[in-house]
Amino acid sequence: MNTVKHSTIQTDFPDLADANILLVDDEPDMHDIVSAIITTTAARLECVDCIDSAKRITKKVRFDVALIDMVLPGESGIELVHYLRQSHPNTSIIVITGHASHDMAYSLENAGVQSVLTKPFSASQLRFTLCKELARRKLLEKEGTVHGQIADAGNEGLVGNSAYIKALRKKINMFSLGDMPVLIQGPTGTGKEIIARAIHATSHRGKRTMIIVNSSAIPEHLEESEFFGHSRGAFTGAHEEKDGIIACADGSSLFLDEVGELSLRMQAKLLRVLDGHEFTRVGESKPIKSSFRLISATNRPLADMIADGTFRQDLYFRLKAGMIDTCPLVKHKEDIPLLVKHFLYEFGAGRNLDFVITGEAMEALVSYDWPGSIRELKNVIDSLCAINSKSKTITRESIEWVISGITKEKPGPAGSFSEVKLDFEKKYYTGLLAKHNGNITASAKEAGIDRPNFSKKLKAMGIRANEYKMKN
């Protein structure tokens, strides 16, 4: 690795001063050329020669710009582009190539890359492209972020390049500019809370912690006290005064998940609060002000609930000043490969492992309809990483173990995710015991689990090791 640091040199390129730049190219001459050019800009440069080295260093260092050659040992540079897009969305990418083509341009456009340098390039071309990319990055941050938080950074509900995801990002940026209430509607598992967090993070309230409330978890008789707070002695058991949810949300955003579960009485009180941002604590008469922004979500059809008389129409119209409808994953399957890579990176980083997935395995994941949407996909990838921690390769066979029947002919799993996972674990442990003739120590060693925990798992699943003593 070649490192160039020139933080004390005066520079005619202020946009590059103190910038961290990564060069990924397997040609030593290119390292020398770029290093010589960067020397005049006061930027810092790290040079690596392969994708594995790039992945390792980006886990330790945050780079402003990555220069990536398209022809690298073992893999195409486009793979690294996709990896960085998901794992380090704040890093700008410039592609280096000796042979530009229409197919490459199409791939780069889909990956969101806008800057390409064709070999050979001059010093002025490199410096201009670096400055242009950094300036574009600053503009995007100004338009679409607050406090350096990009709306889709690391958020699986916003990962993808489909028309749906692109439209979703536009709505998030639009709604983040105002303070109107936003209603997010859609099936379970489609990332409604992630969208709410993105709206909050990119708004002027983003410095404050967003208050998150699951409406269905609050008993009806406690709703008023939980939302508005109470004074000491206001009711039996109120031994001290308490600030409610509305007071805690002052200056921030309040996310009400499952808003359709609120009682009609609480709906009426919430409507009054939204009209004046004023409320009174239980046991008091003095009104209290709270400047909060309401973001609500539901997986229930509120229009049908209005017809049934279980949801107030006036509150519904107040909540949906801004409206976002989320789609199940089956409606934007083209985002599955990027989501899979995002989750593989996330769970791999947690285990300090780099996972890869075969083409057949990816095809199997794309062919499945994902009734639990993105949340189900995330859970499945977590399980796949756990059972493939030794091989670090996700195969179609391992997917079929986790979700029964995930094929083109039988796209759905047999039973719920929890049931399928338990069934897989039983088959896995009994298979190990059969292989090792009931030897718990040998079975635990192959599973990568210490013997006491392995024994506990067998006991929990009702598996007797002695029954496999004579089996092969």
PALUMRO-197304 format. One record per atom (N, C-alpha, C, O): x, y, z. Coordinates in pm, whole numbers, plus 50000, padded with zeros to 5 digits. Atoms other than C-alpha are relative to their C-alpha. Last residue first. Example, Ala and Ser with C-alpha at 12.3 -4.5 7.8 and 13.67 -1.06 7.14 Angstrom:
2
499184988149994513674989450714499235010950073499745022050090500894988150000512304955050780500905012050000501945011850066
This chain:
472
498924994250081476154570650998499405009449898500125015549819500364995650135473834559451279501215006249932502105011649998499715010650096474674537651580499725004349856499694995949766498725006749972475014565151838500374989749892501554988049860499214999850123472264586451684501354992950017502254994149933500755006650108469564579851943500804999349871500414992249778499835014649992472084587652216499284992649888499674981549850498785004050072472194624252105500174984949998500704979449901499195008549913468584629852213501204994849920501034987749821499175009550074466914659452037500884992250098501564998250181500445013649970464034676852219500784989349924500244978749894500735005450116464644710252050499564985650020498984979549930501124991150032465564728152374499164994549885497944996649881501045001949899467704698552482498775008349968497645003549982500575013350020469684698652158498844997750096497794992650059500834999350120470184736352186499324986649973498154986149936501224992649966471414732952543499045000649882497834999349898500855009049921473874705852437498695006750038497645000350038500515009950094475304728652168499044990550072497974987350020501104993750074475594756652422499384990549900498174990849877501154997349912477604734252658498815006249925497675002149946500765011849964479784720552371498815002950093497724997650069499385007049888480924753652225499054989250050497834990350034500684996249876479484761451882500674992650116501054981050101499384987649954481404761351551499355005350127499385017350152500994989250007479004735851401500605013450042500005023950019500284997350142481914712251329499015011649985499105019349889498814994350062483094715151690499755003549854500145014349807499914985949960479604709751828501185006949935501095018549896501074992850069479234677551630500065014950031499925023349941499634998950141482614664551745498975008049922499325015949835498804991750010481824671952111500395002449854500655013749814500374985949983478264658352089501215009149980501085019749917498944993549922479284624351947499735015150008499865022249908500504995449871475994608751835501045006850087500765010050203500445011149916477604588351557499605004450141499924997750239498975002749899479464618551413499554989450101500064988950213498675000650063477484621051086501064995650099501984988250063499955012350079474194612651257501384998149938501894987049932499945011449906474844639151520500074986749925500814977749964498665000249939475624664951252500164988050093501194981250090499055004150104472474656351056501434999250053502174990050019500115014650009470394658151375500944994549892501474983549906499395006149882471734693251432499914984849997500874977950034498564997249997471034705551078500674992750117501694986150099499355008450102467634689051047501525001650004502264991949987500125014149956466534704451377500694990749901501434981749941499065002249890467904738451276499964985550048500994979550077498645000950052466084736950941501004996750110501874988150092499915012850070462764728951106501404997949943501964987049949499905010549898463264757751349500164986449935500944978149982498684998849937463994781751060500204989050104501274982950110499035005250096460944769550865501405000250060502174990750043500205014550010458694774451167501044993849908501624983449939499545006149874460084809051243499904984849994500784977750042498554999649997459714819650877500544992950125501514985350116499434987049971456084808350872501524999150002502094988250002500164995049864454974776550701500635013650017501195019449924500975008549933456264759450387499915004450145500765000950226499475008649895457984787850202498894991650062497734995650059500314996349863456594801149872500604990650102500824978950070499384987949952458094800549522499765003150147500475011650202500634998649869457364764249437500615012250069501535010750150501225007849998458004759449063499255001850130498015001850131500954994050094460494788049037498674992550001497624998449981499645002850139462214775849348498975006549910497955011649957499764987150066462154785449714500564997549860501744999649834500694998450127460534752849827500235013249930499375017649854500365011850077461474753250194499285003949871498345011949871501384998050046463074784850321499644988649906500174987749795500614989849914466184780050534498545002349962497685003750049500055005149863467264747150379499285010050090498515006050178501105009649996466334759150030499884993650138498804989050176501254992450002468564789350085498824990550013497874993350086500194994749865471454766850186498725008350009498085008650114500365010849908471034746949866499745005350141498805001150208501435002750015470974778349650499554989350100498454990050154500375008550114474384787749786498494998149994497775000950090501445002849995475614816050009499634992349873499784997349762500635000150133479414814250041498534996250015498204985850072500154986050042481334823750357499395001249860499545011549793499744999750144482254786550387499995014249945500645017149844498725006550031482594788350765500355001049853501475004649817498904991949947479924814350847501364993649972502385000549973498915000950097477444796950618501245007850045502045012249963499735014150030474814788650882501134998349899501644987249881499695007849880474864823251041500404985749965501354980350022498644996349956475104842250713500414991750121501584988050135499045005650096472084823250579501435003250039502324994950023499885014449975470114831250896501024993649906501814985149948499355001649870470814868550863500224985250031501304981350074498574997950023469954866950493500784998650129501894993250129499475011750071466574851350580501515001549977502264992049996499915011249906465824877950841500614987649935501414980549996498924997249905466644906050596500194988550098501324984650127498735001950072464464890750324501185002250095502144994550093499805014450014461574887850572501334997249930502074988349971499675005349867461914924550669500274985049994501204980050058498574997849973462074934850303500404994250135501514989150150499334988750062458674918950218501475001350047502134991250072499634991349888457054893850455500825011949956501325019450040501234994749939455264877850156500285009150119499465017750151499754992549875458664875149985498725006050059498545018150058500914988649995457664864149628500075008250129499495019050134500935001649889460654841149560499165012850017499655023749988501215007050046462234842749215498954998450109497784995850079500804991150085464754869449319498694993449959497685000349943500534989249916466054848349607499115009449919498085014049969501025005749912466414817649386499365010850087498155010850107501185002650083468234837549116498854994550086497694998050066500644987050022470634850649381498724998349918497725004949944500614995949873471364815049490499285013349983498165015150032501215007949981471934803849131499275004050127498045004550131501024995350092474384832349073498684992650018497614998650012499935005650135476364823349384498875005549914497875010749964501205007550034476554846349685500114995049857500545002549768500294999250143479654860149855498784991349975498454982550055500815010550061480174867950224499865002549850499825013949804500464995450130483024888550369499264988549931499884978649892499895009350112483424881250740499525006849872498675015749877498654997950055484024902351052500294990249887501384984649878499265012349970480834887751204501465000849953502214991149963500245003749860479044921151228500754987650042501074985850160499204990849919480664931850901499834996850147500794997750224498605004150010479224900750736500895008750086501805003850153499835011449910475734908550866501444994649995501934989050093500374996449863475784943350712500264988550097500904990550201498954991349944477694933450398499725003050147500625002450230498805008349986475374904350328501155008150058501905003150142500145008049878472424927350401501214990950021501644988950135500004991049885473524953150142499934992050131500694994750224498614996049979474364926149888500145009250121501125008550196499265011849954470894911349929501455003650030501994999950135500365002349860469264945649903500774988350058501254988950172499334989649921471194953049582499694998550148500565000550233498545002149998470144919549431500755010450084501675006850158499575011049912466504924349549501524997849998502114996550105499164994949892465974958749391500574988950089501434991650173498714996250056464734944449059500945005650106502145006750082499015010849985462004927249259501385003749947502384997849987498764994050051460014959549286501174990250020502164993150088500324989950101456384948249324501255007149947501175014249846500335007150124457354915849506499695009849886499775006149769498795002850076459044937449768499714993249867500454995049770499345012449961455714950749890501174997149906501195001749792500325011850082455044987249800500674987550059501784988450112498895009250021454905017350031499544987749925498374983749933500475013950007452345045049991501194991049972501874992649870499075009350064453545079350105499404986050007499064981250115500355014350005451155107850181501094992049927501564995949821499015006350087451795143550296499774985050004499654979350112499554988050072448835162550435501124996349903501205001549792499475002750135447685127350517500265012749920500085013149798498765007949999447365130950894500634999249862501854998949849498954992249936444835159250882501334992649992502384998749969499614989350092442635141450627501105008850058501915014349983499375006150118442645110350846500475010849902501615010549855498615002749963441915130751158500764994249881501934997549859499314987249989438785145150995501464998250040502325005749995499694994950133437675110450881500785013150008501705015449929500604987050029437885095951229500455005249865501645005449834498974989750013438715058851245499355012949954498485012849867498945002349902436595029951372501175009849985502125009450063500194991649882433315040251203501074998250106500875002450221500475008449889433365011150958499755008150127499215002850224501315005250039433575035050659499404991550112498184991250129500914988649993436425053250832498584995449968497624999450034500304998049858438135019750891499065011950019498225011850109500995010249961437885012250519499595001650146498444999550181501254996550069439635045350437498904990050035497754994050054500734990449919442225037450705498685004149935497715007050004500654990550093443315006050520499145009850078498015006450114501455002250013445574989850785499415010349904499895021749899500145010450102449374987550754498524996649979498184987349907500985010549977449765020850931500074989749889500394992849775499935011450093452245048950971498944989850037498534988650152500735011949957452385083451126500074989149894500364991749778499895009750110454795112651104499314987450050499694982050154500595013349991453905142051327500214992249872499864996749763500455003750134456235172251354499504985650006500244976750048499535012850052456545186851702499464997949860498475004049820499764998750144456305221251859500604987049948501814984949958498985009450048454785214752201500115001349849499154998849776499684999850143452825240652400501054989549968501944986850048498555000750026451325233552743500204999749849499464992949778499555005850127447815243152856501525000849983502165010050033499174990550073447115249053228500504993649870501124982949875500864992250089444215227553350500805009849916500285015549820499674985850005446045199353529499055007149904498355000749825499974994449865445145164153647500355014750004500425020550112501085005649918446065147553317500155005450143501225004450203499715012649934448455170553132498804995550083498005003750127499934998949853447055197052904500304986250058499814976150009500645011049928447655200852531500075002850150500785011950194500194996649860448675226252268499264988650067498364982750008498765004449936450015220851918500025004050148501025008550202499404988949927446955240651802501344997250063501965006250120500534987150043445275219851531500695011750072500865022350013499434996550130447495189451582499535013749954500265020849885498594996549980446615188451952500635004449869501405014049866499974986849938442905189451873501435004750022501745016550006500404990150101443265160351630500075014250057500535023449990498834997750085445195140451890499695010449893500535018749860499054991749926442335144752137501235003249916501755014349922500594986649987439765131951886500975009550072501125021050032499954993750132441965102251792499485014350007500055023349946498644994750015442425094252162500165006849865500895016649853499834989149903438675090752209501365006449983501485018749983500684988450054438355070151890500145012150092500245023450046501444999849973440975046052025499385012649940500095022349913500424990549897444365044651856498494999450019497744997349923500375007049878445095012551660499575009450112499115004750216501375005050009445015029851321499534992850124498344990050137500894989449954448185048851417498534995749997497715001150070501315006349982450155016551378498985010050055498285007150153500175012250079453435035651420498664993650037498224994550151501035008749946453245071051553499814988149907499184989249802500425010550093456525088551474499014990850070499374983650163500685010949930456935121251661499514990149896498704993449810501065006750075459495145351515499424988950086500154982350160499575011550080461595169851717498844994749917497865001749893498824996650078461335204151880500484988849910501444990649835499854985750027458905191252145501335002849928502394999049977499764998050143458635153352112500205014749964500425017849847498655004950032459065147652487500355002649853501525003549818499014990749943456025169652555501424995949963502255004449933500094987550074453845149452316501035010150051501685016949972499365001450131455025116152462500035013349925501055016849865500525009550098454075125452816500775000249869501755007649853500144994050132455995141953096499534989449902500014978149905499365006650114455315126153434499765008049873498645012549847500424994450128454455138853778500834993949887501964989449906499174988550038454995115654072499565005149863498934997849786499234995749883452995089754266500915011849969501385018550061499184989050054450355085853994500795006350114500435016950165498755005150055449165051654122500885010749941502045008049908499385010249914445575061954173501234994249932501174989549819500805012249992444895092653963500744990050088501904992050123501094998450096446125128553923499064988050001497874989549973501295001849936448165124654242498825001449907497685001849953499955009049884451325139154086498624999650066498015009950092499464993949879450555155253754499994989750113499344979350105500944997749890450085136453430500725006650117501945006250129499384999249869451605131153087498975002650109497785004250080499994986349947449965140152757500715001450134500985012650179499784989650101450565109452539500185013950062501025021750016498765002450074451085082852805500295011249901501445015349885498864997849912448445096953042501314998449924502245006249945499924985849969445845099752767501205003250087501895013150063499634991650114446545065152627500205014650038501225020550004498774992649969446575046452959500385010049891501375017249904500214992449877442965033352954501245008150041501165016450131500894988650019443355023452588499865008550126499795020850117501385003449964446395001652651499115012449994499555023550024500504991949889449485014052465498564996150031497694997849945499465004949874451284987652255499495007750121499805004150234500705012249960449114993051946500484994750134499824986250194501324997049947450295029051917499294987650053498544988350150500845010450059453935019051877498625001450062498414997550177501055005849916455675051851957499244989549921498784992149810500695010950070458955065451819499024993350096499394989150205500765007749902460315099351931499164989749925498364993349839501405002250034462925112051684499344991350105499914981250147500365014150010466145123051852498514998849969497685004750037500705005849884466945159451780499694985249974499574980949860499055000649889469575171051529499404993450124500114987850207499155011950000467285161451240501014999050112501504988150141500085005749866464645187651322500984988450019501004982050124499304990849910465575208651016499944995350145500605001050232500754987849970464595178650806500805009050094501875005150141499714990050103466835152250645499235013050020499305021949936498564997250005466975130250954500345011049901501305018449922499554992549881463215132651013501465004249987501805015750013500654986850006462255122450660500485008650116500805020350099499344992450106464825094250669499405014049988500135023849970498694995649950463585081751007500725008549895501395018349930500244989449901460015080750876501335005550053501495017650068500384988050075461155061250570499775011750095500195022950068498774995250064462955036250793499725012749922500515022149924499224992849898459815033051007501285005749941501705016749979500684987449967457735024550699500775008150105500875020350094499074989449963460244999050569499375013350036499955023850010499604992250118458054974950371500845012350036501105020749950498685003850050457844948150641500505008149884501535004749825498975002449899454114950650706501314996149932501324988649835499955012949931452084963050411501124999350103502075007150098499485011250077451735000050327500054987350082499884987750203500885011750003450735034650439500654988849919501284991449817499355010550079452995063350546499134987550009498924982150118500575013249974451125094550663500654989949905500644991749784499805009750109453065127150680499414986750044499664982150155500075014149961452115157450893500164991049877499754994749766501335005750007453305190850748500014985450048501024978550033500375005349869456575205050877498624993649998498064990550104501074993449927458345212750550499744993850136500544985950186499854985550004461585205450365498945007350083499145018850120499064995949896461745168650464500135015250009500625020550109500684998649871458565162150266500945004750111500495010450211501024989650008460275169349933499355002350136499205013850179499334987050007463425149450012498995011549997499235022050057499354997749871461335119850123500685013650002500545021250097501034996149905459115122449816500625003150136500225012750202500444986550034462145122449585498955005050099498995016650141498974990649957463615092249764499585014549972499815023450053500054999449854460365073149722501025010050053500715017950143501134991249967460235081249351499875001950150499515012750197499624986450041463725066549310498885009950032499155021150078499044994749902462755036049516500395014349964500525022850052500674998349871459645029449303500935006450102500545016050169500774987650011461465035348972499295003050132499155014650171501275001250072463915008349079499305013549993499655022850067500014990750113467505016649176498704999349920498635004549809500505004650128467705000449519500035010949895500255022749926498965005650086468265005849889499374995249870498374987949872499724990550106465685028850052501114995149908501595002749824501244996450066464005004050289500215009249882499305010949801500405009950099467444989550363498715003449927498534999349813501385003149969468715021050527499424990949894499234994949779500105011549914472525022550527498594996050034498404987550121498745005749955472545057850392499774988450095499314990450208500015014450022469215063450219501284993250048501544981850012501275006649971468435098050358500074984949985499484977750066500675002350128472015109950372498784991250024498834981650100500695012850004472985122550717499254998749869498285005849845499195010650059475665149650706499324986649992499984976649963499045005249903473915173050948500724987749948501084978950026499784990549892470985177350708500954993450099500784981850135499615004549868470755159850376500055011650098500135023350059500725011849953469165162050032500374995350138499874984950181501385001150045469925196149891499254988650068498064989750097500744987949966473065205150085498524998549965497665003150040500154999849854474415169650076499185012150043498375011350135500995010149964473735167749703499755000050150498614998650195501314995150043475585200549649498904990350039497844994450087500404989549906478555188949856498625005449966497825008350055500325006549873478765156749651499515010250104498545007750176501325006250018478625176149325499534993450129498354994150163500984989150002481525197949445498584994649984497654999450049500144995249863483515166849539498995011450008498225012150104500725010149924482855151449198499795004350145498735002050202501395000250044483825183249011499184990150084498064993250124500654988049948487025187349215498515000149964497675003750047500085001349854488065151249147499255011950059498365010250143501035010049972487205154548777499834998150150498704996750199501314994350030489185187048744498894990250037497884994350096500324990149898492215172348924498615006149978497865008050073500235006749872492195141248706499585010050107498615007950179501265007450009491745160648383499674993250133498524993450177501104990349988494465185548483498644993149991497704997250058500094995549861496935157448550498825009450017498095008650116499004990249958496245142348209499795003750147498775000450207500584987049969494365110348126501125009250052502155004550099499244992249901495505078647947499335013550024498725019149934498545000450009493215061648017500445002149855499774997249763499485009750096489555072348021501535001149992502075012049975498734995650058488245089348335500504989149907500624977549947499155010450057484555084248420501255006449942501175016449870498684995350042482325105448647500864988349954501044978650027500104989650101478565100448682501345004749946501385012349849498684994050023478295067748873499905010049887499395006849779499944986249951474745060548999501345006749984501605016850048499344999949869474995022648970500135014150055500645016050165500885006849905472435022448688500575000050141499825000050239501144991249980474535048348504499034994050101498525001050189499584989249910477645027348555498855009650029498725014550141499805005749865475994996448407500365010950099499865011050212501325003549948474695016248105500114994750144499334998550231500674987449968478095032148045498634997450062498235004250157499394995049877479714997848063499315012850044499025014750163500465008449889477284983847809500565004950132499865005050234501404996849973477915013247573499504992050119498814997450206500955006350092481685008847597498585003950040498355009350148501394996949969484715026147750499094993549895499444992649778500885003250113488055008747701498555002350041497904993350093499244998350123490985020147916499134997949878499515001649767500085011050096488865026048223500865003149878501065014749841498874999150094488925046148545499914988249904499754976849948499555012350065485655050748736501135003249901501095013049828499534996750134485135079748977500564987249939501434980849999499285010050080483065072649288500345005549862499485011249794500194997750143481915096249564500884990449921501954986649967498784999650081481885081249915499665002149852498904994349794499454986349998478845090650125501265001449915501715012549890500694991250096477035058550020500515014349999500245021749905499454986649974479645036850196499385010149904500075015449817499344999649869478235001350232500515013850037500595017050156500855004549891475635001949953500655001850137499975005850232501264992950006477345023149687499104996250118498395004650173499844987049936480705009449798498715008050000498445015450094499685002149858479694973649717500105013450073499505015150179501255003649932478034983449389500224998450150499395002650231500874988350006481225001149274498704997450075498285005550158499564991249891483334971949396499165012750002498865018050109500405006649875481324948449174500385008650119499615009950215501404996449976481674973348884499494993550128498604999050194500094988549911485454969448917498585004150031498335010550133500134987450072485144935048765499885011450101499335009750209501364994850017486444906248969500025012649915501065018749893501075008149942489444883149009498595004849973497714996649947499795014549986492224908248952498794993250064498344997250171499255003249878490874942548854500144984950012499344977549954499405013250018489684957548524500914997250119502005003050131501025009950033487214986048585500564986049984499824976249995499765005450134489745007848767498994988949973498654981350063500065014550016488245025549069500244996149855499525000649765499665001650141489015060549197500134985049974500994978450033499315012350037487225063949533500204999849849499245001249772500085004350140486355098149671500754986949982501814984850041500884990650069485605111850020499774995749856498674996949803499454993150116487055081350195498955009349938497775006149931501074994150079486235069550548500625008249887501405017449912499814986050037488945046450682498815004949918498304997749832499244992749898488735013550873500055015049974500125022950068500605002949869486074993350689500685008050111500125009850219501184991449985487155010750368499224996850128498365004650169499614986549960490614995450412498795009050019498815018050103499394999749866489394959550415500285014350044499985017950158501045002549900487004963550122500575000950141499935006250231500874988349994489714979749908498924998350106498635007750181499284989649925492184952249994499155012550014499185019250118499935004249859489644925949885500715010550085500265013650195501274997249935488944945349563500034996250147499505003650231501055010050022492554945849447498765003450081498805012050169499965006350133495614968149400498924989649975498924983349869500085014549985495444993749680499864993849862499515000749765500015008150121496515030349689499944985250035500744980450115499685013949966495665054749968499874992049871498884993349799500265010850094495805092049893500404986650059501474985350120499365012249951495535122950113499574988349912498404987049879500915010949968494805156649953500804988250054502024987950045500175001049854497125186649974498964989650040498494989450154501354995649960496615192549599499744999950149498675004150192500164985450015500105191449447498695005250056498435017250046499024992949919500975156549576499785015149997500065021950096500654996849873497735143149424500935008150089500485015950173500994989450023499325144749078499395004750132499225016750154499294987850039502465125549176499045011649980499355023050013499334994649881500385099649364500705013149968500655022650046501024993149920498125095049059500635006250125500265017250165500524988650075501095087248835499015008050085499125020250097498984989450003502885064949088499465012749932499715023849979499844995149863499775043949160500975011850002500715022050067501144991249975499115041548787500045005650141499675017150164499734987150066502625027948735498865009950024499105021850040499144991549916501935001048999500295013649937500385023650008498784996150070499024987448787500845009350087500395020350119498955010149983496454968248994501295003449924502214995349921499465003050133494174998449044501154990250018501974991950108500015014750012491995009049338500404996549857499584997649765499765004850136492795045149431500054984850002500824978950077499605014150014491235059049750500194996949852499324999949771500235006050132491065096349821500544985849998501654983250046499495013749996490685113950157499624993049870498444991949838500915010750044490205151350101500714986550012501904985549984500365009249891492375174250316499004989249959498464982250045499214999049878492465201050044499424991050108498234991850141499295012549974490745188049731500785000350131501254989950177500975010849985488075215049705500674986650034500034977650088500555000349865490805240949774498994988950022498864983950133501225007850016492675232349454499344998450136499434987750196500864992050086495485257849422498664993249977497864997849896500625006050118497185241249717499185010249923498585019249980501004990650052499655250849989499444994449869500174988449791499674993750128501395219850129498895009649958497715006249967499424986849975500895212450501500325007449871500725019149876500974990849942498435183450463500565014050021499795023350044499404986750020500685164550223499075010650057498685019849984500614990149913500095127650294500725013349983501945014050001499454986850025500745100450035499275009950088498055010850079500724989349933500265063950128500705013249974501915014249991499254987650011501225034549907499185011350062498025013150026500844988150000500005000050000500875012450000501875013150071
